[in-house]
Amino acid sequence: MKLRCLAVFLSCLGALLWIGPAQAQAPSANGGAALVQVRPFGDVAVRPQREAPAAVVARNQARVAAEVPGTVLRWTVDAGASVRRGELLAEIDPTDFRLERDRAQAALQATQARVGLAQTQLQRTRELVAQNFLSQEALNQRETELKLLQAELAANQAQLATAQRALARTRITAPFAGTVSQRLAQAGEYVAPGTALYVLTETGAAEVSAQLLPDDVSGLRAAQAPRFETAGRAVPLKLLRVAGAVTASSRTVEVRLAPQEAVLPGTEGRLVWAEDRAHVPPSLIVLRERRLGVFTVADGRARFVPLPGAQEGRAAVATLAADTPVVISGQAALRDGEPVSIDR
């Protein structure tokens, strides 16, 4: 029985060995060329929509601090209030600073009087020296006295200006128009220079900030109508600037855009734009020799066109003419330069 089974097995194996070569040598219907389907690139090209997380940020957010020491007499605006540039926010007790200003002003007036007297004495001395009643040394002494008084006068003027500036700093004003995010000032509290009294957020110049992959920046630059989408609202944007360096931690590039409609700082959403450049759909992209690309047909042969910067699973930019025949079926097994037969 075992011998009979072995004979049947050897007989089948021989039949297979005889049939295999015959089939391998049989000519194919298309003469050995790979059968593919093609379409013009202009018909298959896509312009994908891109998006990235984004947020509205204020161009300026300042911690408005005390610049002189003293007790807070009063505050005039609370958190959430809108303020104009230069509007009073709080006031520090100005009494000591007024006294310092008055002292500086009095010292200046005294020095001005002494300078006036010295000028008169110098003029008289010159007349007496011309008449030989006084020596040249006396004239030199009067000139030196006047110069010293003029230097003292300049110092008094600077001291008065400093006192006036310190007095003005007792009034804390808004450096720009905006919204009070936080009020930290408390009436009756003693503050030192540098103590934060308010957090002020500028509202008139908000910008949209987003982090993009470096490969997406060129597409955003060419986009015609980028927008900021949040809570069912789409706000048109205008590209302002692109950071000149890649962030080391995230390997992204920050972009800033100007909203064309009012939108509050702190609002979060998504930056959305449509690519203006023609892209190859990801389904047509294949990997050959560690490069991603697409197959086209020229002179009856497959031609592999690498796509620089292409990523698996994403549409890739291609600089192909609109009438270039692109392989849309059968590209998985193609080789560069292989003869092809187009399936009509």
DAMO-V141119 format. One record per residue. N is the residue number from 1. SS is DSSP state (~ for helix, > for strand, _ for the rest). Layout:
# DAMO-V141119
n;ss
N;SS
N;SS
This chain:
# DAMO-V141119
n;ss
1;_
2;~
3;~
4;~
5;~
6;~
7;~
8;~
9;~
10;~
11;~
12;~
13;~
14;~
15;~
16;~
17;~
18;~
19;~
20;~
21;~
22;~
23;~
24;~
25;_
26;_
27;_
28;_
29;_
30;_
31;_
32;_
33;_
34;>
35;>
36;>
37;>
38;>
39;>
40;>
41;~
42;~
43;~
44;~
45;_
46;>
47;_
48;_
49;>
50;>
51;>
52;>
53;>
54;>
55;>
56;>
57;>
58;_
59;_
60;_
61;>
62;>
63;>
64;>
65;>
66;_
67;_
68;_
69;_
70;>
71;>
72;>
73;>
74;>
75;>
76;_
77;_
78;_
79;_
80;_
81;_
82;>
83;>
84;_
85;_
86;_
87;_
88;>
89;>
90;>
91;>
92;>
93;_
94;_
95;~
96;~
97;~
98;~
99;~
100;~
101;~
102;~
103;~
104;~
105;~
106;~
107;~
108;~
109;~
110;~
111;~
112;~
113;~
114;~
115;~
116;~
117;~
118;~
119;~
120;~
121;~
122;~
123;~
124;~
125;~
126;~
127;~
128;~
129;~
130;~
131;_
132;_
133;_
134;_
135;_
136;~
137;~
138;~
139;~
140;~
141;~
142;~
143;~
144;~
145;~
146;~
147;~
148;~
149;~
150;~
151;~
152;~
153;~
154;~
155;~
156;~
157;~
158;~
159;~
160;~
161;~
162;~
163;~
164;~
165;~
166;~
167;~
168;~
169;_
170;_
171;>
172;>
173;>
174;_
175;_
176;_
177;_
178;>
179;>
180;>
181;>
182;>
183;>
184;_
185;_
186;_
187;_
188;_
189;_
190;>
191;>
192;_
193;_
194;_
195;_
196;>
197;>
198;>
199;>
200;>
201;>
202;>
203;_
204;_
205;_
206;_
207;>
208;>
209;>
210;>
211;>
212;>
213;>
214;~
215;~
216;~
217;~
218;~
219;~
220;~
221;~
222;~
223;_
224;_
225;_
226;_
227;>
228;>
229;>
230;>
231;_
232;_
233;>
234;>
235;>
236;>
237;>
238;>
239;>
240;>
241;>
242;>
243;_
244;_
245;_
246;_
247;_
248;_
249;_
250;_
251;_
252;>
253;>
254;>
255;>
256;>
257;>
258;>
259;>
260;_
261;_
262;_
263;_
264;_
265;_
266;_
267;_
268;>
269;>
270;>
271;>
272;>
273;>
274;>
275;_
276;_
277;_
278;_
279;>
280;>
281;_
282;~
283;~
284;~
285;_
286;>
287;>
288;>
289;_
290;_
291;>
292;>
293;>
294;>
295;>
296;>
297;>
298;>
299;_
300;_
301;>
302;>
303;>
304;>
305;>
306;>
307;_
308;_
309;_
310;_
311;_
312;_
313;_
314;_
315;_
316;>
317;>
318;_
319;_
320;_
321;_
322;_
323;_
324;_
325;>
326;>
327;>
328;>
329;>
330;_
331;~
332;~
333;~
334;_
335;_
336;_
337;_
338;_
339;>
340;>
341;>
342;>
343;_
344;_
